[in-house]
Amino acid sequence: MIELNELTDAAQKAFPADKLSPPRDASWQLVAEMGWLMIRLPENEGGLGLGREASTAIHYEMGRVLSAVPLIPAQLGLHGVLGSETLAERADWIERIAGGAYVPLHMLPTSLEAGADGALTGTVSGVFEADMATAVLARLPDCYALVPLDAKGVGIAERPVWDPSRRLFDLVLSDYRPDPALIVASGDAANALHDTIGPEAHLALAADSLGGATAALAMSVEYMKMRKQFDRPIAMFQALKHRAADLKTRIVAAEALLWNRARDAGVTNTQMGALKTLAAEVYEFVTEEAIQFHGGIGLTEEHQCHLFMKRAMLNLSLCGSSDLWKERTGREALAAFA
């Protein structure tokens, strides 16, 4: 059995902290070779058979270096295919994905209309790095299905985003007719699959956020040790010490919830959504403070501070807004204590 510290050590050696946003294609090849695409795949399916904690540790480390590798949507796509009972050639798809074929799940809502003949027109939003994808696991009006990018009526359009460490695309459908052989789940099974994938997506984004927040704070502390005013490192100033300690406290508290949720098999989708919201908001706050810690250079594009802040802002928007999950969490809590 692979231990978590072994995974963490391997990730830190492969993706050192001093090299932010390593090249996407080379990183993808490395990730595939290290077996991270099949880390959650059961052993009887040819995978490593590890649990939530293992994938959470990997996503934490990828967030720490602002990785451009779309590991989160790739693992979610594989998770969906793995849970299918209707997909033709399911075993072949699993083998291809585990071997490095990129089949992501989209991470923003769809806007699709079905014609009288069943043809679909509209957009599937939030497909990361779609230019390297073989197919996309998409939530269609009545099912989940694999949509090959070379199919008739399928195209991609890049959506410019503030975060330079990622590329976001829309999958554009024009009179696209889904292939019945590529239906992953339909009806109640599609809803059940959504309820299974949702918590995984929120947990992965929370880990990415807290990995990034930790790196941003560490970078700030190192800068404050070096930067001097009045012949003293600014890290010795009491006010800055208190601000840094406050950030560390927020990160540690969120990390405690992260690992608790990762170990809890009975956690609900709403609880995971609340975790993602907390982690992303901590990430946002830490990066805004990091810019202030760096003073004038923190406000420039030449410094790395802005890269962490932009990633934090995007994570806040993925898989549901903060307002959405706060409302659902509040309603769930009220119902529990009513």
C-alpha positions as CSV (number, residue, x, y, z in Angstrom):
1,M,0.0,0.0,0.0
2,I,1.3,3.4,-1.0
3,E,1.5,5.8,2.0
4,L,0.4,9.4,1.8
5,N,3.8,10.8,2.6
6,E,5.3,8.8,-0.3
7,L,2.8,10.3,-2.7
8,T,3.5,13.8,-1.3
9,D,7.3,13.3,-1.5
10,A,7.0,12.0,-5.1
11,A,4.8,15.0,-6.1
12,Q,7.2,17.5,-4.5
13,K,10.2,16.0,-6.3
14,A,8.4,15.9,-9.6
15,F,7.0,19.4,-9.2
16,P,9.3,21.5,-7.0
17,A,7.9,24.6,-5.3
18,D,10.3,26.9,-7.1
19,K,8.9,26.2,-10.5
20,L,5.4,27.5,-10.8
21,S,3.1,26.5,-13.7
22,P,5.4,23.9,-15.3
23,P,4.7,23.3,-19.0
24,R,1.4,21.5,-19.5
25,D,2.2,18.9,-22.1
26,A,5.4,17.6,-20.4
27,S,3.7,17.7,-17.0
28,W,0.7,15.7,-18.4
29,Q,3.1,13.0,-19.7
30,L,4.8,12.9,-16.3
31,V,1.5,12.6,-14.5
32,A,0.5,9.7,-16.7
33,E,3.8,7.9,-16.2
34,M,3.5,8.3,-12.4
35,G,0.1,6.6,-12.5
36,W,-1.9,9.5,-11.0
37,L,-4.6,9.2,-13.6
38,M,-5.6,5.9,-12.2
39,I,-4.9,6.6,-8.5
40,R,-8.6,6.1,-7.6
41,L,-9.2,3.3,-10.1
42,P,-9.9,-0.1,-8.3
43,E,-7.2,-2.7,-8.6
44,N,-9.5,-5.1,-10.3
45,E,-9.9,-2.5,-13.1
46,G,-6.1,-2.1,-13.4
47,G,-5.7,0.9,-11.1
48,L,-3.9,1.7,-7.8
49,G,-7.0,1.3,-5.7
50,L,-6.3,4.2,-3.4
51,G,-8.9,6.3,-1.7
52,R,-10.0,10.0,-1.3
53,E,-7.0,10.9,0.9
54,A,-4.5,9.9,-1.8
55,S,-6.2,12.0,-4.6
56,T,-6.6,14.9,-2.2
57,A,-2.9,14.9,-1.4
58,I,-2.0,15.0,-5.1
59,H,-4.4,17.8,-5.8
60,Y,-3.0,19.7,-2.8
61,E,0.5,19.5,-4.3
62,M,-0.7,20.4,-7.8
63,G,-2.3,23.5,-6.3
64,R,0.9,24.4,-4.5
65,V,2.7,24.8,-7.9
66,L,-0.2,26.2,-9.9
67,S,-0.1,23.2,-12.1
68,A,-1.5,23.6,-15.6
69,V,-2.2,19.9,-15.8
70,P,-6.0,19.3,-15.9
71,L,-5.8,16.4,-13.4
72,I,-9.0,17.3,-11.6
73,P,-11.4,17.2,-14.6
74,A,-9.5,14.1,-15.9
75,Q,-10.0,12.2,-12.7
76,L,-13.6,13.2,-12.6
77,G,-14.1,12.1,-16.1
78,L,-12.6,8.7,-15.3
79,H,-14.8,8.5,-12.2
80,G,-17.9,9.0,-14.3
81,V,-16.9,6.3,-16.8
82,L,-16.0,3.9,-14.1
83,G,-19.5,4.3,-12.6
84,S,-21.3,3.6,-15.9
85,E,-23.4,0.5,-16.4
86,T,-24.5,1.3,-20.0
87,L,-21.3,2.6,-21.8
88,A,-20.3,0.3,-24.6
89,E,-16.7,-0.7,-24.5
90,R,-16.4,0.6,-21.0
91,A,-13.3,-1.4,-20.2
92,D,-11.6,0.0,-23.3
93,W,-12.4,3.6,-22.4
94,I,-11.1,3.0,-18.8
95,E,-7.8,1.6,-20.2
96,R,-7.4,4.5,-22.6
97,I,-8.0,7.1,-20.0
98,A,-5.8,5.5,-17.4
99,G,-3.1,5.3,-20.1
100,G,-3.1,9.1,-20.8
101,A,-6.1,9.8,-23.1
102,Y,-7.7,13.0,-21.8
103,V,-11.5,12.7,-21.2
104,P,-12.5,15.5,-18.8
105,L,-15.7,16.4,-17.1
106,H,-16.9,19.9,-17.6
107,M,-17.0,22.1,-14.5
108,L,-19.5,24.8,-15.3
109,P,-23.2,24.5,-16.3
110,T,-24.5,23.6,-19.7
111,S,-26.9,25.6,-21.9
112,L,-28.4,23.1,-24.4
113,E,-31.6,22.8,-26.4
114,A,-32.9,19.6,-27.8
115,G,-34.7,19.6,-31.2
116,A,-37.7,17.4,-32.1
117,D,-35.3,14.8,-33.5
118,G,-33.1,14.7,-30.4
119,A,-30.3,16.8,-31.9
120,L,-28.6,19.1,-29.4
121,T,-27.5,22.7,-29.9
122,G,-25.8,24.9,-27.4
123,T,-22.7,25.0,-25.1
124,V,-21.1,22.8,-22.5
125,S,-19.1,25.2,-20.4
126,G,-16.0,24.8,-18.3
127,V,-14.0,22.3,-20.2
128,F,-10.4,22.7,-19.2
129,E,-7.6,22.2,-21.8
130,A,-10.2,21.0,-24.4
131,D,-7.6,21.3,-27.1
132,M,-5.9,18.1,-25.8
133,A,-9.1,16.2,-25.1
134,T,-10.2,13.0,-26.9
135,A,-13.8,13.3,-25.7
136,V,-15.7,15.2,-23.0
137,L,-18.0,13.6,-20.4
138,A,-20.9,16.0,-20.6
139,R,-24.2,16.4,-18.7
140,L,-26.8,16.4,-21.5
141,P,-30.5,17.2,-20.9
142,D,-31.4,13.7,-19.9
143,C,-28.1,11.8,-19.5
144,Y,-24.4,11.9,-19.1
145,A,-22.6,10.9,-22.3
146,L,-19.2,10.9,-23.8
147,V,-19.0,13.5,-26.6
148,P,-16.1,12.9,-29.0
149,L,-14.4,16.1,-30.2
150,D,-14.1,14.8,-33.7
151,A,-17.9,14.0,-34.0
152,K,-20.1,15.8,-36.4
153,G,-21.6,19.0,-34.9
154,V,-19.0,19.3,-32.2
155,G,-16.5,22.1,-31.8
156,I,-14.6,24.0,-29.2
157,A,-14.2,27.7,-28.5
158,E,-11.7,29.0,-26.0
159,R,-13.0,31.3,-23.3
160,P,-10.5,33.9,-22.2
161,V,-10.0,33.8,-18.4
162,W,-8.0,35.8,-16.0
163,D,-6.1,32.8,-14.7
164,P,-3.1,32.2,-17.0
165,S,-2.3,28.8,-15.4
166,R,-5.3,27.3,-17.1
167,R,-7.1,27.3,-20.4
168,L,-10.9,27.2,-20.4
169,F,-13.1,26.2,-23.3
170,D,-16.7,25.8,-24.3
171,L,-17.8,22.7,-26.0
172,V,-20.0,24.0,-28.8
173,L,-22.7,21.6,-30.1
174,S,-24.6,22.3,-33.4
175,D,-27.3,19.7,-34.2
176,Y,-25.3,17.1,-32.5
177,R,-26.9,13.7,-32.1
178,P,-25.5,11.7,-29.1
179,D,-24.3,8.2,-29.9
180,P,-26.4,5.7,-27.9
181,A,-23.2,3.6,-27.4
182,L,-21.6,6.5,-25.6
183,I,-24.3,7.1,-23.0
184,V,-22.7,6.8,-19.6
185,A,-25.9,7.1,-17.5
186,S,-29.4,8.3,-18.1
187,G,-32.5,9.1,-16.0
188,D,-32.2,8.3,-12.3
189,A,-28.8,6.8,-12.9
190,A,-27.6,10.2,-14.3
191,N,-28.8,11.9,-11.2
192,A,-27.1,9.3,-9.0
193,L,-23.8,9.8,-11.0
194,H,-24.0,13.5,-10.5
195,D,-24.4,13.0,-6.7
196,T,-21.4,10.8,-6.7
197,I,-19.1,13.0,-8.8
198,G,-20.1,16.3,-7.2
199,P,-18.4,15.7,-3.8
200,E,-15.3,14.5,-5.6
201,A,-15.1,17.8,-7.6
202,H,-15.6,19.9,-4.5
203,L,-13.0,18.0,-2.5
204,A,-10.4,18.3,-5.3
205,L,-11.0,22.0,-5.7
206,A,-10.7,22.5,-2.0
207,A,-7.4,20.7,-1.9
208,D,-6.1,22.7,-4.9
209,S,-7.1,25.9,-3.1
210,L,-5.4,25.1,0.2
211,G,-2.3,24.0,-1.5
212,G,-2.1,27.3,-3.3
213,A,-2.9,29.2,-0.2
214,T,-0.1,27.5,1.7
215,A,2.4,28.3,-1.1
216,A,1.3,31.9,-1.3
217,L,1.8,32.4,2.5
218,A,5.2,30.6,2.5
219,M,6.3,32.9,-0.4
220,S,5.2,35.9,1.6
221,V,7.0,34.9,4.8
222,E,10.2,34.3,2.9
223,Y,9.9,37.7,1.3
224,M,9.4,39.4,4.7
225,K,12.5,37.7,6.0
226,M,14.5,39.2,3.2
227,R,12.9,42.7,2.8
228,K,14.3,45.2,5.3
229,Q,13.1,48.6,6.6
230,F,15.0,50.6,9.2
231,D,17.8,48.0,9.0
232,R,15.4,45.2,10.2
233,P,13.6,42.4,8.2
234,I,10.0,43.4,8.1
235,A,9.2,39.9,9.4
236,M,10.2,41.2,12.8
237,F,7.4,43.8,12.7
238,Q,4.7,42.8,15.2
239,A,1.8,43.9,13.0
240,L,3.0,41.7,10.1
241,K,3.6,38.8,12.4
242,H,0.0,38.9,13.6
243,R,-1.3,39.2,10.1
244,A,0.7,36.2,8.9
245,A,-0.3,34.2,12.0
246,D,-4.0,34.9,11.3
247,L,-3.6,33.6,7.7
248,K,-1.9,30.4,9.0
249,T,-4.7,29.9,11.4
250,R,-7.3,30.2,8.7
251,I,-5.4,27.7,6.5
252,V,-4.9,25.2,9.3
253,A,-8.5,25.3,10.2
254,A,-9.6,24.7,6.6
255,E,-7.1,21.9,6.2
256,A,-8.5,20.2,9.3
257,L,-11.9,20.2,7.6
258,L,-10.4,19.1,4.3
259,W,-8.9,15.9,5.7
260,N,-12.0,15.2,7.8
261,R,-14.2,15.4,4.7
262,A,-11.7,13.3,2.7
263,R,-12.0,10.5,5.3
264,D,-15.7,10.7,5.8
265,A,-17.5,8.4,3.3
266,G,-20.9,9.7,4.3
267,V,-20.3,13.4,3.6
268,T,-23.1,15.0,1.5
269,N,-22.7,17.0,-1.6
270,T,-23.8,20.2,0.2
271,Q,-21.1,19.6,2.9
272,M,-18.5,19.2,0.2
273,G,-19.7,22.3,-1.5
274,A,-19.4,24.2,1.8
275,L,-15.8,22.9,2.1
276,K,-14.9,24.1,-1.4
277,T,-16.4,27.5,-0.6
278,L,-14.5,27.8,2.7
279,A,-11.2,26.7,1.1
280,A,-11.6,29.0,-1.9
281,E,-12.5,32.0,0.3
282,V,-9.4,31.3,2.5
283,Y,-7.3,31.1,-0.7
284,E,-8.7,34.4,-1.9
285,F,-8.1,36.1,1.4
286,V,-4.5,34.8,1.7
287,T,-3.6,35.9,-1.8
288,E,-5.0,39.4,-1.3
289,E,-2.9,39.6,1.9
290,A,0.2,38.2,0.1
291,I,0.0,41.1,-2.4
292,Q,0.0,43.5,0.5
293,F,2.9,41.8,2.2
294,H,5.0,42.2,-0.9
295,G,4.3,46.0,-1.1
296,G,4.8,47.7,-4.4
297,I,6.2,44.6,-6.3
298,G,3.1,42.6,-5.2
299,L,1.0,44.9,-7.4
300,T,3.0,44.2,-10.5
301,E,2.4,41.5,-13.1
302,E,6.0,40.6,-13.0
303,H,5.7,39.1,-9.6
304,Q,4.1,35.7,-8.9
305,C,1.5,37.0,-6.4
306,H,-1.1,37.7,-9.0
307,L,-1.0,34.1,-10.3
308,F,-2.2,32.7,-7.0
309,M,-4.9,35.4,-6.7
310,K,-6.3,34.7,-10.1
311,R,-6.4,31.0,-9.5
312,A,-8.2,31.6,-6.2
313,M,-10.8,33.8,-8.0
314,L,-11.5,31.0,-10.6
315,N,-11.8,28.3,-8.0
316,L,-14.5,30.4,-6.3
317,S,-16.6,30.2,-9.4
318,L,-16.2,26.5,-10.3
319,C,-18.9,23.9,-9.4
320,G,-21.2,26.5,-8.0
321,S,-20.8,30.0,-6.5
322,S,-20.1,30.7,-2.9
323,D,-23.6,32.2,-2.5
324,L,-25.2,29.0,-3.8
325,W,-23.4,26.7,-1.3
326,K,-23.8,29.0,1.6
327,E,-27.5,29.1,1.0
328,R,-27.8,25.3,0.7
329,T,-25.6,24.8,3.7
330,G,-27.8,27.2,5.8
331,R,-31.0,25.5,4.6
332,E,-29.6,22.1,5.4
333,A,-28.5,23.2,8.9
334,L,-31.9,24.7,9.6
335,A,-33.7,21.6,8.5
336,A,-31.5,19.4,10.7
337,F,-32.2,21.5,13.8
338,A,-35.9,22.2,13.1
